[in-house]
């Protein structure tokens, strides 16, 4: 990357473990609990948006980012 742009940041071990646990939990919900894929995806998206809001509030993130997350959480899905 000789164009002066910074290289992408690599995941830490803890971040990789969280991603693996989330993917495994999603697979178990579909395979064992009989949950359909769209319902499982809605559950993961909802949990992710709630996590964004909680972390934003805990770290006192700028209001603009919180407004965007809240707007995404409250937007009706089709």
PyMOL commands that set and color helices and strands:
alter all, ss='L'
color gray80, all
select helices_A, chain A and resi 13-31+37-58+63-74
alter helices_A, ss='H'
color red, helices_A
deselect
rebuild
show_as cartoon
